[in-house]
Amino acid sequence: MSQNPFARFARWLGLDRNPLRRRCDRVEALVRLVAVLGFMAAVVFGMALSVRAYDDGVRTEAQQQRSRHQVTATLVEDVTTPRLSAAGAAVGHAQARWTAPDGVQRTGVVDAAPSKHAGDVIRVWTDEHGTLTPRPQDRETTVVAALTVGTGVPMAASAGLAVLVLLVRTVNQRRARRAWEAQWSVVEPMWRINGR
């Protein structure tokens, strides 16, 4: 038996034209070949989606940089009891006052560090009308989103294809075992007779 990994891989895919392969072996090899081709297609599709997600993210970054503004807000009360943010930092809430980019005075509840008190100044993000908004999307978020899409598609496809290959292999092994048992039940009594 060849130790060449390419020859072993070709044999695993059923590309070696082995005349001893049963029909079920050929079906299993065909399913493995389809799984390998499906994985390769998923990698290409994932890369295309990743590039598209990155381009969309860059456009979102530019649009949000144009439409969102960082302004100075003055706290009008002490920060309330802090809670943990999604990033794991302690954040509290407080009423604040700020001037919108269009010159109108606004008030609202803002996130602030627990150490802030009434009269302290913080920076907040608003749209052009002064409504509080999240900070604009940054490049790191864009890259992470693109990588998530680019790796998620092939990983999901490989998981599904692996389940398919294992399912076909399990069915084939059960059928082969049943066929072997049926053939053995015919041959074994003859061996007993001839053995006496």
Secondary structure as the mmCIF struct_conf table of DSSP 4:
data_model
#
loop_
_struct_conf.conf_type_id
_struct_conf.id
_struct_conf.beg_label_comp_id
_struct_conf.beg_label_asym_id
_struct_conf.beg_label_seq_id
_struct_conf.end_label_comp_id
_struct_conf.end_label_asym_id
_struct_conf.end_label_seq_id
HELX_RH_AL_P HELX_RH_AL_P1 PRO A 5 TRP A 12
TURN_TY1_P TURN_TY1_P1 LEU A 13 ASP A 16
TURN_TY1_P TURN_TY1_P2 PRO A 19 LEU A 20
HELX_RH_AL_P HELX_RH_AL_P2 ARG A 23 SER A 67
STRN STRN1 HIS A 69 LEU A 75
BEND BEND1 VAL A 76 GLU A 77
BEND BEND2 THR A 81 THR A 81
STRN STRN2 ARG A 83 LEU A 84
TURN_TY1_P TURN_TY1_P3 ALA A 86 ALA A 87
BEND BEND3 GLY A 88 GLY A 88
STRN STRN3 ALA A 90 THR A 99
TURN_TY1_P TURN_TY1_P4 PRO A 101 ASP A 102
BEND BEND4 GLY A 103 GLY A 103
STRN STRN4 GLN A 105 ALA A 112
TURN_TY1_P TURN_TY1_P5 PRO A 114 SER A 115
TURN_TY1_P TURN_TY1_P6 ALA A 118 GLY A 119
STRN STRN5 VAL A 121 THR A 126
TURN_TY1_P TURN_TY1_P7 GLU A 128 HIS A 129
BEND BEND5 GLY A 130 GLY A 130
STRN STRN6 LEU A 132 LEU A 132
HELX_LH_PP_P HELX_LH_PP_P1 PRO A 134 ASP A 138
HELX_RH_AL_P HELX_RH_AL_P3 ARG A 139 GLY A 195
#
